[in-house]
Amino acid sequence: MVWRSAGMSWQGGRPGLRWDGGRVSSLSYGRVIGFRAVGERRCAGARGNACPLGALVGGRSTGGRCPDCARLDRAHSVAADTLLDDPRPYRVYLAWFGPGMVKVGITREERGDARLLEQGAVAFSWLGRGPLMAARRTEEVLRHALAVPDRIPYARKRLVRAALPPAADRAREVEELYGRAEGVGAWAETLERLPCEVHDHVGAFRLDGLPALDASVVELVPDGVVSGRLRAAAGPDLHLLDRDGRHLALDTRLLTGWGIESAPPDRPVTVPLGFGDGQEQLF
């Protein structure tokens, strides 16, 4: 049976794969999985609506949308600053992805730490809570004051997961940055400051003892197979050990828009893989 992928899901702190129609297949660590891509990759549409053109999408696109649907999807996102009248409370957070890799962001309070799990944040602390625009203004002030980027590429996040410092060191770096953020002036007056409390996702992601990354899936191709034992998951990434013992990372955003059907889990991986030097090889 062929399913059409809608990407990754984190529900209740556990990873899963979403499918068109709303179904979610939960993923358990240690499970051996295998699937192959079927047909062509079609645009995933925007805001719950199908792409009116059924446009083809390139295999390496992590967005999985045609240009028109991508613009529509972003136009209605918090990141685009278009939801100015949203009455729901928001939280500002400080997220840590690895040594020297930190960002400040916002998320709806009702979502809890789901946004942090979706981004692959290894550790984080809340900074404050309040109306959307107060949260947004404070986010911008702190981002510039702390000299942290707006976003961190997933390729960088993947490479450091196998060599993370101990939990105490992770917490210490978050606490130090929290202290710097606390000393920054010009926080929005309507934002309630929250105390530093470091939350750690290494257990939820199962990153302890993760071996060094050998390669990452670059794209899916028609009839291309991905298989392996699920060793860890973080953000949109699945970390698999294939039948040859290689540690491979699969960005599940590459699945969006493809038809997917099961394949024997002992099959070799037959999709393009990328290595640290940028070279690629088809296995």
C-alpha positions as CSV (number, residue, x, y, z in Angstrom):
1,M,0.0,0.0,0.0
2,V,1.3,3.5,-0.9
3,W,1.1,6.4,1.5
4,R,2.0,10.0,0.8
5,S,4.3,11.4,3.4
6,A,3.6,14.7,5.3
7,G,6.9,14.7,7.2
8,M,7.8,14.2,10.9
9,S,5.7,14.6,14.0
10,W,6.6,15.0,17.7
11,Q,3.6,14.1,19.8
12,G,3.9,13.6,23.6
13,G,7.6,13.9,23.2
14,R,7.8,10.9,20.9
15,P,8.7,10.8,17.2
16,G,6.4,9.7,14.4
17,L,5.8,10.0,10.7
18,R,2.8,11.9,9.5
19,W,0.8,11.0,6.4
20,D,-1.7,12.8,4.2
21,G,-5.1,12.4,5.9
22,G,-3.7,13.0,9.4
23,R,-2.6,9.5,10.3
24,V,0.6,9.3,12.4
25,S,2.9,6.2,12.6
26,S,4.8,6.2,15.9
27,L,8.4,5.3,15.7
28,S,10.1,3.3,18.5
29,Y,13.9,3.3,19.0
30,G,15.6,0.1,18.0
31,R,13.0,-0.7,15.4
32,V,14.2,-1.8,12.0
33,I,12.4,0.2,9.2
34,G,12.5,0.0,5.4
35,F,10.6,1.9,2.7
36,R,11.0,3.0,-0.9
37,A,9.8,6.1,-2.8
38,V,7.1,5.6,-5.4
39,G,6.2,7.7,-8.4
40,E,7.0,11.4,-8.5
41,R,7.4,13.9,-5.8
42,R,4.4,16.3,-5.8
43,C,4.0,19.6,-4.0
44,A,2.6,19.2,-0.5
45,G,0.3,22.3,-0.8
46,A,-0.1,25.0,1.9
47,R,-2.1,25.5,5.1
48,G,-3.9,22.2,4.7
49,N,-4.9,22.7,1.1
50,A,-3.7,20.7,-1.9
51,C,-1.5,22.4,-4.5
52,P,-3.8,23.5,-7.3
53,L,-1.2,22.6,-9.9
54,G,-0.1,19.3,-8.4
55,A,3.4,20.7,-9.2
56,L,6.5,18.5,-9.3
57,V,9.1,19.3,-6.6
58,G,12.8,18.7,-6.7
59,G,14.2,15.8,-4.7
60,R,16.5,17.9,-2.6
61,S,14.0,20.5,-1.5
62,T,13.4,20.2,2.3
63,G,10.3,22.4,1.9
64,G,8.5,20.0,-0.3
65,R,6.5,22.8,-1.9
66,C,6.3,24.7,-5.2
67,P,7.3,28.4,-5.0
68,D,3.6,29.6,-4.9
69,C,2.6,27.2,-2.1
70,A,5.8,28.0,-0.2
71,R,5.0,31.7,-0.3
72,L,1.4,31.1,0.8
73,D,2.5,28.9,3.7
74,R,5.1,31.3,5.0
75,A,2.7,34.3,4.6
76,H,0.5,32.8,7.3
77,S,3.3,31.8,9.7
78,V,4.5,33.5,12.9
79,A,7.9,34.0,11.4
80,A,6.4,36.2,8.7
81,D,5.0,38.7,11.3
82,T,1.6,38.6,9.7
83,L,-0.4,37.3,12.7
84,L,-0.3,40.6,14.6
85,D,-3.7,40.1,16.2
86,D,-3.2,36.6,17.6
87,P,-4.5,36.8,21.2
88,R,-2.8,33.6,22.4
89,P,0.2,33.8,24.8
90,Y,3.6,33.1,23.4
91,R,6.9,32.1,25.0
92,V,10.4,33.2,24.2
93,Y,13.0,30.5,24.5
94,L,16.8,30.0,24.4
95,A,17.7,26.9,22.5
96,W,21.0,25.0,22.6
97,F,22.0,22.6,19.7
98,G,25.6,22.0,20.5
99,P,28.7,23.9,21.7
100,G,28.5,27.5,20.4
101,M,25.2,26.8,18.6
102,V,22.4,28.8,20.2
103,K,19.3,30.6,19.0
104,V,16.5,32.7,20.5
105,G,13.0,32.0,19.3
106,I,9.3,32.1,20.1
107,T,6.5,29.5,20.2
108,R,2.8,29.5,21.2
109,E,2.6,28.7,24.9
110,E,0.0,26.0,24.3
111,R,2.5,24.0,22.3
112,G,4.8,23.4,25.2
113,D,8.2,22.2,24.1
114,A,7.0,20.7,20.8
115,R,8.7,23.5,18.8
116,L,12.0,22.7,20.5
117,L,11.7,19.0,19.7
118,E,10.9,19.8,16.1
119,Q,14.0,21.9,15.8
120,G,16.2,19.3,17.4
121,A,17.1,21.5,20.4
122,V,19.3,19.4,22.7
123,A,18.7,21.7,25.7
124,F,16.7,24.9,26.3
125,S,15.3,27.3,28.8
126,W,12.3,29.6,28.7
127,L,13.0,33.3,28.9
128,G,9.6,34.9,29.1
129,R,5.9,34.8,28.2
130,G,3.4,37.3,26.9
131,P,1.5,38.7,23.9
132,L,2.8,37.8,20.4
133,M,4.3,41.2,19.5
134,A,6.0,41.5,22.9
135,A,7.5,38.1,22.5
136,R,8.6,39.0,18.9
137,R,10.2,42.3,19.9
138,T,12.0,40.7,22.8
139,E,13.2,37.9,20.5
140,E,14.8,40.4,18.1
141,V,16.4,42.5,20.9
142,L,18.0,39.4,22.5
143,R,19.1,37.9,19.2
144,H,21.0,41.0,18.3
145,A,22.3,41.6,21.8
146,L,23.6,38.0,22.2
147,A,24.8,37.9,18.6
148,V,23.1,34.6,17.9
149,P,21.8,33.6,14.4
150,D,18.1,33.5,13.3
151,R,18.5,29.8,12.4
152,I,21.1,27.1,12.5
153,P,21.5,24.7,9.5
154,Y,20.5,21.1,10.2
155,A,23.7,19.9,8.6
156,R,25.6,21.5,11.5
157,K,23.2,20.2,14.1
158,R,23.6,16.6,12.9
159,L,27.4,16.6,12.9
160,V,27.7,17.5,16.7
161,R,25.1,15.1,18.1
162,A,27.6,12.2,18.4
163,A,30.0,14.3,20.4
164,L,27.9,16.3,22.9
165,P,29.4,17.5,26.2
166,P,28.1,16.1,29.5
167,A,24.7,17.3,30.7
168,A,26.2,19.5,33.3
169,D,28.2,21.4,30.7
170,R,25.2,21.7,28.4
171,A,23.2,23.2,31.3
172,R,26.0,25.5,32.3
173,E,26.2,27.0,28.8
174,V,22.5,27.6,28.7
175,E,22.6,29.2,32.2
176,E,25.4,31.5,31.2
177,L,23.5,32.7,28.1
178,Y,20.4,33.1,30.2
179,G,22.4,35.3,32.5
180,R,23.6,37.4,29.6
181,A,20.0,37.7,28.2
182,E,18.7,38.7,31.6
183,G,21.2,41.6,31.7
184,V,20.0,43.0,28.3
185,G,17.7,46.0,28.5
186,A,14.8,46.8,26.3
187,W,12.8,43.7,26.9
188,A,9.1,44.4,26.1
189,E,7.3,45.7,29.2
190,T,4.4,43.3,28.7
191,L,6.6,40.2,28.6
192,E,6.7,38.3,31.9
193,R,10.2,37.1,32.6
194,L,10.5,33.4,33.5
195,P,13.3,31.9,35.7
196,C,16.1,29.9,34.2
197,E,15.2,26.2,34.1
198,V,17.2,24.0,31.8
199,H,15.4,21.2,30.0
200,D,17.4,18.5,28.3
201,H,16.2,16.4,25.3
202,V,19.1,13.9,25.0
203,G,16.9,11.2,26.5
204,A,13.9,12.0,24.3
205,F,16.2,12.0,21.2
206,R,18.3,8.9,22.5
207,L,21.5,10.7,21.6
208,D,23.7,9.1,24.4
209,G,26.3,6.9,22.8
210,L,25.4,7.9,19.2
211,P,28.2,6.9,16.9
212,A,29.9,9.4,14.5
213,L,27.8,10.2,11.4
214,D,28.9,8.4,8.2
215,A,26.6,10.0,5.7
216,S,23.3,11.7,5.2
217,V,20.5,11.0,2.7
218,V,20.7,13.8,0.0
219,E,17.4,13.0,-1.7
220,L,14.9,10.3,-2.5
221,V,14.6,8.9,-6.0
222,P,11.9,6.8,-7.6
223,D,12.2,3.2,-6.3
224,G,15.1,4.3,-4.0
225,V,15.2,2.4,-0.7
226,V,16.0,3.6,2.8
227,S,16.4,1.0,5.5
228,G,18.0,0.6,8.9
229,R,17.6,0.3,12.6
230,L,16.3,3.5,14.2
231,R,19.1,4.6,16.6
232,A,18.0,8.1,17.4
233,A,15.8,11.0,16.2
234,A,16.1,14.7,16.7
235,G,14.1,17.5,15.0
236,P,13.1,16.2,11.5
237,D,16.1,13.8,11.4
238,L,16.1,10.0,11.8
239,H,19.4,8.4,12.7
240,L,19.7,4.9,11.2
241,L,22.2,2.1,11.4
242,D,22.1,0.3,8.0
243,R,22.8,-3.3,7.4
244,D,26.5,-2.5,6.8
245,G,26.7,-0.8,10.2
246,R,26.9,2.7,8.8
247,H,25.3,5.6,10.7
248,L,23.1,7.4,8.3
249,A,20.9,10.5,8.9
250,L,17.6,11.0,7.0
251,D,16.0,14.4,7.0
252,T,12.3,13.4,6.9
253,R,11.4,16.7,5.2
254,L,12.8,15.0,2.1
255,L,9.9,12.5,2.3
256,T,7.2,15.2,2.0
257,G,5.2,14.8,-1.2
258,W,6.5,11.4,-2.1
259,G,4.5,8.2,-2.3
260,I,6.0,5.8,0.2
261,E,5.6,2.0,0.5
262,S,7.2,-0.5,2.8
263,A,10.3,-2.4,1.7
264,P,12.1,-5.3,3.4
265,P,14.2,-3.9,6.2
266,D,17.3,-5.9,5.2
267,R,17.5,-4.2,1.7
268,P,20.5,-2.1,1.0
269,V,20.2,1.7,0.9
270,T,19.9,2.8,-2.7
271,V,19.4,6.6,-2.5
272,P,22.1,9.3,-2.9
273,L,24.2,9.9,0.2
274,G,26.2,13.0,1.0
275,F,29.5,13.0,3.0
276,G,31.3,15.7,5.0
277,D,33.4,16.8,2.1
278,G,30.3,17.4,-0.1
279,Q,31.0,14.5,-2.4
280,E,28.1,12.1,-3.2
281,Q,27.8,8.5,-4.2
282,L,24.9,6.4,-5.2
283,F,24.7,3.1,-3.4
